[in-house]
């Protein structure tokens, strides 16, 4: 008889089958209680006949509890059968671990990708390894036909996450950002530029008037397999909006008498005109002082932007004659928009300028970032002489 007690009802009746009628024991009366050996055996037989239905019920419950393909593997686990590959595997498969995935869900993804032989083999491995609780969300590259414990070893190591990390420094312009992303990820410059043609599609705020410059926030971004140019650029814009809200940009800009976009423009100029955190608020004050007096800003950083220059703080007279609205030698007031992506420090400096009468500023040491401030052109020219002398012996100029 099976240790599960299945399928043997009527075995005792077979002992009586060959006896003559007069040798068979009399049948118990229908109304008798505990009517003899045959009654007990039939009662027991009826109980045993219910067991297959109970097993079916267990199977149904298991399917509901463990879900999908895991149910079969779980049932196999009950009888000690969870097929597993011997490893080490070959080929390649990319598997995604999603937020909220259980070990069984991960096992199903692995099995579907051909990595493990059964869900149960993986859940057994996970159950015996505490590190399985630390598996991070993301994409992993594994081999096909791996031993379940080997597959788990890949997943529990965060170093095996497939992801590209691209860092956008403060001050980067849109063209610089496109180059950086294309160089570090599978997203191409063509894909990025195509999306940038439709700024509204990436959540650009209406007050930006369709100008993406200054709204792709400088930060380090993780790009996962399959992420699109639109998704990444949307994330960058969303980060800018998030920082603006955290700094209460709208209200504080209004208190200074400027629009949020003008504050972002000032902050973007600070990224190029200064290099030390302590100087940003003072340069911001000098900018506002010049604007209040109707003086041209005469920012070489804006001239460089107008002339599409890179990596230089020097401009020629011809470049300063460029009629571009971004040329603050030719036009008074602020340029029509940011000249790069400002970071949180420069936005804060633009919102909270230092107190002072300065009208001029000049970096006199390009390596240390030392900056001098003045209220007169004469004093500014003296600072310029200091810079010229520095450049005679420095390779930074």
ABEGO torsion letter per residue (X at the ends): XBAAGBGABGAAAAAAAABBAAABBBBBBAABBGAEAAAAAAAAAAAAAAAAAAAAAAAAAAAAAAEEAAAAAAAAAAAGBBBBBAOAEBEBBBBBBBBGBBAAAAAAAAAAAGABABAAAAAAAAAABAAAAABBBEBBBBBBGBBAAAAAAAAABAAABBBBBBBBBBGBBAAAAAAAAAAABABBAAAAAAAAABAAAAGBBAAAGGBABGABBBBBBBBBBGBBAAAAAAAAAAAAAAAAAAAGAAAAAAAAGBBAAAAAAAAAAAAAABABAAAAAAAAAAAAAAAAAGBBAGBAAAAAAAAGBBGBABBBAAAAABABAABAAABBEBBAEBAEBBBAAAAAAAABBBBEABABBBBABAAAGBBBBBABAAAAAAAAAAAAAAAAABAAX
